[in-house]
Amino acid sequence: MTSKDIDIYKELKTYFGFNKFKGLQEEVIKSILDGNDTFVIMPTGGGKSLCYQLPALIQEGTAIVVSPLIALMKNQVDAIRGISSHKGIAHVLNSSLNKTDVAQVKSDIVNGITKLLYVAPESLIKEEYVEFLKSQKISFVAIDEAHCISEWGHDFRPEYRNLRSIIERIDDVPIIGLTATATEKVQEDILKNLGMTTAKTFKASFNRPNLYYDVRLKTSNINSDIIRFIRLHLNKSGIIYCLSRKKVEEIAQVLQVNGIKAVPYHAGLDAKTRAKHQDMFLMEDVDVVVATIAFGMGIDKPDVRFVIHHDIPKSLESYYQETGRAGRDGGEGHCLAYYSYKDIEKLEKFLSGKPIAEQEIGNALLQEVVGYAETSMSRRKYLLHYFGEEFDEVNGLGANMDDNVRNPKKKHEAKDDLKTLLECVKLSNEKYKSKDIVSILIGKVNALIHSHKTDQQPYFGSGKNQDDKYWMALIRQALVARFIRKEIEQYGVVKITDKGLDFIEKPESFMMTEDHMYEEGDDITIVTNSKAGGSSADEVLIKLLKELQKTVAKKNGVPPYAVFQETSLDDMALKYPITMDELKNIYGVGEGKARKFGKPFIDLIAKYVDENDILRPDDFVVKSTGVNSGLKLYIIQNTDRKLPLEDIAKAKGLEFKELIEEMQRIVYSGTKININYCIDELLDEDQQEEIFEYFMEAEDDSIQKALDEFDGDYDDDELRLMRIKFISEVAN
């Protein structure tokens, strides 16, 4: 029986109640019914599951669906059972079943009742199941989340590697591979590993025109920013992704104490709690789920209005998959990611413990994420290029749904630099990856470059006029413009295209946008109407506060930064505190600091608010969960007892640097702390006096400037501890 013998529209209406197919569904279903190996690349929300469900229901026998997620299997089985009078039409076969359940599943398959059997890859390799399935009529095998078979996929599962040999043992049936996200490298891997290189491939567009892509620098004010964002999307459903369980719990708590209906979701919670929280989100008893990536794989809530990445993900596939949970109904979807290079360094550190091959893959995927976050070109174009799809950033659907397009950076002519770059790739025989090409251009030798004697070539150092960040930005833009490409077999090696060769012969205008340079200490400016309780710091007020800061500092005989830090002044110009209680909720201001210096500041702000008819955003005062108050008390009590700092850190599971950061927070918010006993062991009286005098006269409290000033006389920790002593004694 082929697709020509079946009225698939009638079957679609009978089983699912739809009158027409979506996107590529019809062609895919016909290919499966005709017995072809079929490969389907379709974004989240594109209707992949129907592609194998309908043929399974129509055809004789049982279709095996391999899926890595128990939650996803359960959802799909429940959905299929909902369209049939017989519960046995769909079953799962995984570790959650007892012996009685397994016997029932086998009986329904033998009796021809079961049309879809969902199996985890770990279950499929069990000998007893293989032997049983060999004796049954199997219609085809569908492999969902097929990217799991590739080490380059974002969710690699080693057990997926054995699938081809197991399928061959069961029966010679067509294989259907399905994935919501796959680069050319992953696609090639999937087809090769499943032995289906002749499969009919169907690839839908990855463009989701209703999603708005937005990347912001991650600063210490991130919680305030997230709360402001959620309040601007009041009563709408959203997901916040974090990389660690600890951070999930922390953010969920902060949201709850600030009046936002939120629940945590991660693998550390018991199954009952996870199911309850997922249901609360689906039933709209809560608006926000804060989750690790364990959440959402098996959920289909069409009206998720925002997806926030508190931590940048490990790959662009993960990012695409997770942002894809927004706006599945075609309505608005805001995809907001917070980026800081520190997070990338943490992920790199995590990779350093892995085998070399895994490290290389992980780092290559991470660099793509860095490129996406730092690029100033259309993020949609960058993302679609990563998935091998062209995008017209002027007329394409959703062209202006992106922060870079709405707030474009200046462009400059880079014709000559592009020619230099392309000549470097060509003359070095197309054997280097991006970072090595950058090294060659700026004249920096490494072992690989030296081994090929490239450092002796005339083009070595030909781009010394620009820095490494500039050349990396140009490489990214040249890749997207198709002047160069990345080799699939030796992933990451840069090759020149015919378009690139033509450019060398006949260079023409190439306008380049410079990447965002996210430096530590930068802050986010979210521009809104400052008269209306907006979320942009009031520049006029900042100027007045800085003048007052200097006056108060002079009166007290301390440097301006010892009164309030700049970040605290920015926060005041955002929230307009006019009482002592409100001032204590300002970033970096504790009770002691507010009491000592606060009165003139709240008086100035009250007068300013009154004179300028400012509508104060009083609902933007972020309440703290009090999570750190116990740690603060512990540190103060134990420094008073003169306990060694290393012991205090160890007792609280902190690195020494983390303890110093906590102590800095304590003194900067206005509380005294006595660490003279440990400083006396490190530095003599003259040394202490020298550093103390430096901080008294310094324009700001930068440790880097202090290190430069003392030129190696003192190390980072010594200067930080002395700064804590200084702030504690002169400002608190």
Secondary structure, 3 states (H helix, E strand, C coil): CCHHHCCHHHHHHHHHCCCCCCCCHHHHHHHHHCCCCEEEECCCCCCHHHHHHHHHHHCCCEEEEECCCHHHHHHHHHHHHCCCCCHHHEEEECCCCCHHHHHHHHHHHHCCCCCEEEECHHHHCCHHHHHHHHCCCEEEEEECCHHHHCCCCCCCCHHHHHHHHHHHHHCCCCEEEEECCCCHHHHHHHHHHCCCCCCEEEECCCCCCCEEEEEEECCCCHHHHHHHHHHHCCCCEEEEECCCHHHHHHHHHHHHHCCCCEEEECCCCCHHHHHHHHHHHHCCCCCEEEECCCCCCCCCCCCEEEEEECCCCCCHHHHHHHHCCCCCCCCCEEEEEEECHHHHHHHHHHHCCCCHHHHHHHHHHHHHHHHHHHCCCCHHHHHHHHCCCCCCCCCCCCCCCEHHHHCCCCEEECHHHHHHHHHHHHHCCCCCEHHHHHHHHHCCCCHHHHHCCHHHCCCCCCCCCCCHHHHHHHHHHHHHCCCEEECCCCCCEEEECHHHHHHHHCCCCCEEECCCCCCCCCCCCCCCCCCECCCCCCHHHHHHHHHHHHHHHHHHCCCHHHCCCHHHHHHHHHHCCCCHHHHHCCCCCCHHHHHHHHHHHHHHHHHHHHHCCCECCHHHCCCCCCCCHHHHHHHHHHHHCCCCHHHHHHHCCCCHHHHHHHHHHHHHCCCCCCCHHHHHHHCCHHHHHHHHHHHHHCCCCCHHHHHHHHCCCCCHHHHHHHHHHHHHHHHC
